Amino acid sequence: MSEYPKSPLMGQMMSQPLLISSIIQHADRHFGNNEIVSRRLEGDLHRYTYRDCHRRTRQLANALAALGVKMGDRIATLAWNGYRHLEAYYAVSGSGAVLHTINPRLHPDLIAYIANHAEDQYLLFDACFLPIVEAAAAQLKSVKGYIMLCDRGQLPSDSKLPTLLCYEELIDASSDDYAWPIFDENSASSLCYTSGTTGNPKGVLYSHRSTVLHSYASAMPDSLNVSGRDTVLPVVPMFHVNAWGLPYSVLLTGAKMVFPGAALDGKSLYELFEQEQVTFSAGVPTVWLGLLTYLAQNNLKFSTFKRTIIGGAACPPAMMKTLRNQYGIEVVHAWGMTEMSPLGTTGTLQTKHLSQSVQEQELRLQKQGHAIYGVDMKIVDDDGRELPWDGATYGNLLVKGQWIVDAYFKNEGGDVLQDGWFPTGDVATIDADGYMQITDRSKDVIKSGGEWIGTIVLENIAMEHPAVQIAACIGVCHPKWDERPLLVVVKKPGADVCREDLLKFYEGRIAKWWTPDDVVFVESLPLGATGKMLKNKLREQFKDYTLPTV
């Protein structure tokens, strides 16, 4: 870590390290009676307070210490959003160990690779993931024991796992007399792996300092805007970049927390939103697609839900308009990456924009948004030259800041920075007011006749068509132009639309040469473990496709 010069006159303020344990201590002391509600795998709702959570978290910290867990040891989780997973968040990191959240939607072989690379010592998992854990266990080299997040009655007697422990038994047998240790705030706190769509996943090792600063920043009004007046339901999984930091920022502010568990279908989410009077949520576009479909089919409205953060993938403008205009929900577009903890930008308006027309405001809000404090960004050409912020020039997006990766865990991939900046792999524009808009991933952009075509623009237009459920655009080989766009579409149930209708839908909306050369209708599109479109799989599927223009 770099050493900076010291001033001859230093400040005379208390020096207290920024530690994750301080968040739950604050929540207990100042919001102790506030509620955490969890839908459990058993189907019932579990309720307790911040104070209860802190007590059980201290018990878990003692239990882990009794198992021999030491500072710096990696402890893995395979779990949905729930109160036991939250306890692990604070007990593991707060004790000085490292929380390693694993995505259960990955193949068992990939789960084994990640756990071995992390050198996980123990694995905590929800009961529903027992088959996955058993499938991966034979390949796990460092795991000493498996802890099922359940009570004794749910623990199977015929499991193939060695050293299978019961979470609630560990809690009951442990004292809540535990003093959170004080240590360097730059110590590792948690470990998340990238999705690995173009090779093996790489680990991003967060620090206590970076996590606490990210939590502060994410709670700000023009960021996620979390406050003690909110009831927050994070649909984004706790195994996906720490649920965008909400397990920290919600407790930091004293908001009520509602966990949905494994039931993420439209009906289950809607019922939980209404019953617990949720005001704010966050998730990827595919989740809201399912919820909107359920609302439309049953002619329903929300009574308390007023604001959502949508990220993880570009939110189609048609979805934003539906949420705003039909359901009265403020939609904040956000962007970030695992390598950024993850938050980088959020899309809210400034005072100067309030006098603009509704259409101008909508166009601005469709962008990924303005950098929050703690993140800086720039766009450069392929030679590294910085490009202007004019809203039209697009280039490679680079970022730096207090919670952005410096190197991958175990230095995988070597030196990843470019002159101190992290290359995101995104192609973007930045306008004069600092609003960034992703036009594509660098690996997804279509290069036609030496010019770039942004696929996200073409996908968003397609999804404005009333007959289109979801769409993806990829580049297909062309003998003259190198690549041309192919639109791959899933129709809404019962809808009828043809190729010519969709191509005509683009007229007057884009440069004519951007118009897709063809449209293919499919039953479904490949989605990754975090809900993102797997365009590499689409490109493989259509690698031999012949366009009608050839």
Residue, then its C-alpha position, 0 to 999 in steps of 0.5 A: m500500500s502506498e505511503y503518503p507524505k505527512s503534513p507538519l501539522m496533523g489533525q487532532m481527531m479520534s482515530q477509529p478504524l472503519l470496521i463492519s462490526s461498527i455498523i451492527q453495533h450502531a444498529d443495535r444501540h440506536f435502532g435496536n427495536n427496528e424489525i428484520v423480516s425474512r421469508r424462510l424456506e419453510g414458507d413462514l415469516h421470521r421476525y426479530t429486531y436489530r438487537d436480536c440480530h446483533r445478539r445472535t451475530r455475537q453467538l455466531a462469532n463465538a461459534l466460529a472461533a470455537l471451530g478454529v476460524k482465525m483472522g483472514d480465514r475465508i468462510a463461504t456461504l451458499a444462501w438466499n436473502g434471509y436473517r441467518h445469511l445476514e448474521a453470517y455477513y456480520a459475524v464472519s467479517g466482524s471477527g476478522a475472517v473473510l465472508h465469501t458469498i458464492n452464487p448457488r446458480l453456478h454449476p457445482d464444478l464452478i462452485a468447487y473451483i471458486a471455493n478451492h481458489a478462495e481456500d474456504q475453511y467452512l461452508l454455510f448453506d441453505a437446506c435447499f442447496l444440499p444437493i449442490v453442496e453434496a455434488a461439489a463436496a468431493q472436489l473441495k480441498s480446504v473445507k473443514g466442515y459444512i454448516m446447514l442454516c437450519d434447526r436440528g429438525q431439518l438436519p438430514s440424517d443420511s447426508k453424504l457430507p462429512t462434518l455436517l453441522c447444524y447452524e441453530e445448534l451452534i448458535d444455542a451452544s454459544s455465548d453472546d458475550y463477545a467483544w468485536p476485535i479492533f484491527d486495521e480497517n484495510s483488512a479484508s472483509s469479504l470476497c466476491y467472484t466475477s461472473g466468469t462469462t469469458g473465463n474462470p471467475k476472478g476474486v475481488l477482495y473488499s476491505h472493511r474501509s472500502t465497504v464502510l465508505h461504500s455503505y455511507a455513499s450508497a445511502m446518500p440522497d442521490s445514490l440509493n437514498v436509504s433512510g430510516r423511514d424506508t422499508v427495504l426489500p432487496v431482491v438483488p441476492m446477497f450472493h451477488v456483490n453483497a446485495w449491492g451493499l444493502p445489508y450494510s446501508v440498511l442497518l446503517t440508517g435504521a430502515k426496516m429490512v424485508f428478506p424475500g428468501a427463495a420466492l422471487d416470482g411475481k406473486s410471492l414478491y407482490e404479496l410480501f411487498e403489500q404485507e410488509q408495506v415495502t417502500f423501496s427495493a432493488g434488483v435486475p430488470t428480469v426480476w421486474l419483468g416477472l413482477l410487472t407481468y403478474l401485476a398486469q395479469n391480475n390488474l393490481k397496484f402497489s399501495t406503498f412501494k414508491r422507489t426502486i433501483i434497477g441495475g445489473a443490466a441496462c433497464p429498457p426505457a419501456m420498463m422504466k415508463t411502465l413502472r413510473n406511469q402505470y404504477g407511480i414508482e420512481v425508477v433510479h437507473a444504477w451502474g456498477m460492477t463486482e470490481m466496484s463493490p458495486l456502485g458507480t453511478t446513479g441516475t437522478l436529476q439535478t436542479k438544472h434539469l427540473s425545468q426541462s420537458v418530461q421527454e428530456q428528463e426521461l432521456r436523461l434518466q435512461k442513462q446509467g447516471h452520474a458518478i457518486y462521490g468516491v468514484d471518478m470516471k473517464i472515457v478513452d480511445d483504444d490508444g488511451r487518449e481521453l475523449p470529450w464529455d459531449g454525450a455523443t463521443y463514445g469510448n472505453l470507460l475507466v474508473k477509479g476510487q476508494w472502493i474499486v479493485d486494485a488487483y484481483f485476489k491472488n493477483e489473477g490476471g496480473d496488473v489490471l490497472q491502466d495508469g491507476w484506472f480500472p478498465t471496466g470493459d464497457v463502451a460509454t458516452i459522458d455528457a457535459d453534466g457528467y451523466m454516463q451512458i453505457t452503449d455496449r460491452s466492449k466485447d458485444v459492440i458490433k463493428s460494421g464497416g469500421e463503425w461501431i453499433g451499440t446493441i443496447v440502443l437496438e434492444n431498448i427500441a425493440m422492447e418498446h414494441p408491445a409484442v416484445q417480451i425481451a430482446a437481444c442484439i448480436g453481431v453476425c458475420h458479413p462478407k462486406w461489412d465484417e459484422r451486421p446486427l441480428l435481433v433475437v426476440v422473445k414474444k409476449p405470450g399470445a402476441d403476434v409480430c413479424r420480422e417486417d413489423l419490428l424492422k419498421f419499428y426502427e424507422g426514424r429512431i436510429a441511423k438507417w445503417w444501424t437497423p438490424d439486418d434480420v430478426v429471429f424469434v425464439e422461446s427464451l434467451p440465455l441468462g447467466a447466474t446473476g440475470k444478465m444476458l449471455k451474449n457469448k452463448l447467443r453468438e455461439q448459437f448463431k455463429d453460422y447464421t446467414l443474413p438475408t442481406v448476404 
